[in-house]
Amino acid sequence: MKQKVLKYYQHYMYLMGFAGHFVFVLQALKIWQTKSSADVSLSAFLVCFWATCSWFLYGLLIDNPVLIRVNIFGIVAGTICLGMIVAYA
């Protein structure tokens, strides 16, 4: 029973992980549409990006595929967003 619940919860965590990191994508779209990153707090963004990188490294250390995969997505999306923040500053 516990393994079955864990399997379903891992699927849920994939969904939540990608949804949580989708914020980077939405922020990048907003910057691209307005051609301005003036409303973005660079320090707050960097803290969130650092946390994403830290969760990715933790996932590698404990060999957890959910943490690894969703945080790779977050790092890629965050890097694109960071590039747009710098480009439209």
CYANA upper distance limits for C-alpha pairs under 8 A (distance plus 0.5 A):
  1 MET  CA      5 VAL  CA      6.84
  2 LYS  CA      6 LEU  CA      6.59
  3 GLN  CA      7 LYS  CA      6.60
  4 LYS  CA      8 TYR  CA      6.95
  5 VAL  CA      9 TYR  CA      6.56
  6 LEU  CA     10 GLN  CA      6.56
  7 LYS  CA     11 HIS  CA      7.09
  8 TYR  CA     12 TYR  CA      6.84
  9 TYR  CA     13 MET  CA      6.57
 10 GLN  CA     14 TYR  CA      6.73
 10 GLN  CA     66 VAL  CA      7.46
 11 HIS  CA     15 LEU  CA      6.97
 12 TYR  CA     16 MET  CA      6.70
 13 MET  CA     17 GLY  CA      6.22
 13 MET  CA     66 VAL  CA      7.69
 14 TYR  CA     18 PHE  CA      6.67
 14 TYR  CA     66 VAL  CA      6.64
 14 TYR  CA     70 VAL  CA      7.05
 15 LEU  CA     19 ALA  CA      6.52
 16 MET  CA     20 GLY  CA      6.36
 17 GLY  CA     21 HIS  CA      6.81
 17 GLY  CA     67 LEU  CA      8.49
 17 GLY  CA     70 VAL  CA      5.87
 17 GLY  CA     71 ASN  CA      8.03
 18 PHE  CA     22 PHE  CA      6.51
 18 PHE  CA     70 VAL  CA      6.11
 18 PHE  CA     73 PHE  CA      7.64
 18 PHE  CA     74 GLY  CA      7.99
 19 ALA  CA     23 VAL  CA      7.90
 21 HIS  CA     25 VAL  CA      8.03
 21 HIS  CA     70 VAL  CA      8.26
 21 HIS  CA     71 ASN  CA      8.29
 21 HIS  CA     73 PHE  CA      7.75
 21 HIS  CA     74 GLY  CA      5.49
 21 HIS  CA     77 ALA  CA      7.95
 22 PHE  CA     26 LEU  CA      6.86
 22 PHE  CA     74 GLY  CA      8.01
 22 PHE  CA     77 ALA  CA      8.11
 23 VAL  CA     27 GLN  CA      6.59
 24 PHE  CA     28 ALA  CA      6.66
 24 PHE  CA     74 GLY  CA      7.86
 24 PHE  CA     77 ALA  CA      6.15
 24 PHE  CA     78 GLY  CA      5.93
 24 PHE  CA     81 CYS  CA      6.59
 25 VAL  CA     29 LEU  CA      6.71
 25 VAL  CA     77 ALA  CA      6.38
 25 VAL  CA     78 GLY  CA      8.12
 25 VAL  CA     81 CYS  CA      7.44
 26 LEU  CA     30 LYS  CA      6.74
 27 GLN  CA     31 ILE  CA      6.75
 27 GLN  CA     81 CYS  CA      7.34
 28 ALA  CA     32 TRP  CA      6.60
 28 ALA  CA     80 ILE  CA      7.74
 28 ALA  CA     81 CYS  CA      5.27
 28 ALA  CA     84 MET  CA      7.02
 28 ALA  CA     85 ILE  CA      8.38
 29 LEU  CA     33 GLN  CA      6.56
 30 LYS  CA     34 THR  CA      6.63
 31 ILE  CA     35 LYS  CA      5.90
 31 ILE  CA     36 SER  CA      5.83
 31 ILE  CA     37 SER  CA      6.01
 31 ILE  CA     84 MET  CA      7.37
 31 ILE  CA     85 ILE  CA      7.74
 31 ILE  CA     88 TYR  CA      7.91
 32 TRP  CA     36 SER  CA      7.76
 32 TRP  CA     84 MET  CA      7.86
 35 LYS  CA     88 TYR  CA      6.51
 36 SER  CA     85 ILE  CA      8.29
 36 SER  CA     88 TYR  CA      5.51
 36 SER  CA     89 ALA  CA      6.88
 37 SER  CA     84 MET  CA      8.12
 37 SER  CA     85 ILE  CA      5.77
 37 SER  CA     86 VAL  CA      8.36
 37 SER  CA     88 TYR  CA      5.97
 37 SER  CA     89 ALA  CA      5.84
 38 ALA  CA     88 TYR  CA      8.48
 38 ALA  CA     89 ALA  CA      6.77
 40 VAL  CA     45 PHE  CA      8.09
 40 VAL  CA     85 ILE  CA      8.08
 41 SER  CA     45 PHE  CA      6.61
 42 LEU  CA     46 LEU  CA      6.54
 42 LEU  CA     85 ILE  CA      8.30
 43 SER  CA     47 VAL  CA      6.81
 44 ALA  CA     48 CYS  CA      6.90
 45 PHE  CA     49 PHE  CA      6.61
 46 LEU  CA     50 TRP  CA      6.42
 47 VAL  CA     51 ALA  CA      6.70
 48 CYS  CA     52 THR  CA      6.78
 49 PHE  CA     53 CYS  CA      6.81
 49 PHE  CA     75 ILE  CA      7.65
 49 PHE  CA     78 GLY  CA      6.84
 50 TRP  CA     54 SER  CA      6.62
 51 ALA  CA     55 TRP  CA      6.67
 52 THR  CA     56 PHE  CA      6.74
 52 THR  CA     71 ASN  CA      6.52
 52 THR  CA     74 GLY  CA      7.00
 52 THR  CA     75 ILE  CA      7.12
 53 CYS  CA     57 LEU  CA      6.79
 53 CYS  CA     71 ASN  CA      7.57
 53 CYS  CA     75 ILE  CA      7.07
 54 SER  CA     58 TYR  CA      6.65
 55 TRP  CA     59 GLY  CA      6.57
 55 TRP  CA     67 LEU  CA      7.26
 55 TRP  CA     68 ILE  CA      8.45
 55 TRP  CA     71 ASN  CA      7.33
 56 PHE  CA     60 LEU  CA      6.85
 56 PHE  CA     67 LEU  CA      6.55
 56 PHE  CA     68 ILE  CA      5.76
 56 PHE  CA     71 ASN  CA      5.68
 56 PHE  CA     72 ILE  CA      7.35
 57 LEU  CA     61 LEU  CA      6.73
 57 LEU  CA     68 ILE  CA      8.25
 58 TYR  CA     62 ILE  CA      6.77
 58 TYR  CA     67 LEU  CA      8.31
 59 GLY  CA     63 ASP  CA      6.07
 59 GLY  CA     64 ASN  CA      5.43
 59 GLY  CA     65 PRO  CA      7.52
 59 GLY  CA     66 VAL  CA      8.19
 59 GLY  CA     67 LEU  CA      5.37
 59 GLY  CA     68 ILE  CA      5.61
 60 LEU  CA     64 ASN  CA      7.03
 60 LEU  CA     67 LEU  CA      8.43
 60 LEU  CA     68 ILE  CA      6.77
 63 ASP  CA     68 ILE  CA      8.32
 64 ASN  CA     68 ILE  CA      6.74
 65 PRO  CA     69 ARG  CA      6.42
 66 VAL  CA     70 VAL  CA      6.66
 67 LEU  CA     71 ASN  CA      6.43
 68 ILE  CA     72 ILE  CA      6.61
 69 ARG  CA     73 PHE  CA      7.00
 70 VAL  CA     74 GLY  CA      6.80
 71 ASN  CA     75 ILE  CA      6.44
 72 ILE  CA     76 VAL  CA      6.68
 73 PHE  CA     77 ALA  CA      6.56
 74 GLY  CA     78 GLY  CA      6.23
 75 ILE  CA     79 THR  CA      6.41
 76 VAL  CA     80 ILE  CA      6.83
 77 ALA  CA     81 CYS  CA      6.69
 78 GLY  CA     82 LEU  CA      6.44
 79 THR  CA     83 GLY  CA      6.64
 80 ILE  CA     84 MET  CA      6.85
 81 CYS  CA     85 ILE  CA      6.65
 82 LEU  CA     86 VAL  CA      6.76
 83 GLY  CA     87 ALA  CA      6.54
 84 MET  CA     88 TYR  CA      6.41
 85 ILE  CA     89 ALA  CA      6.31
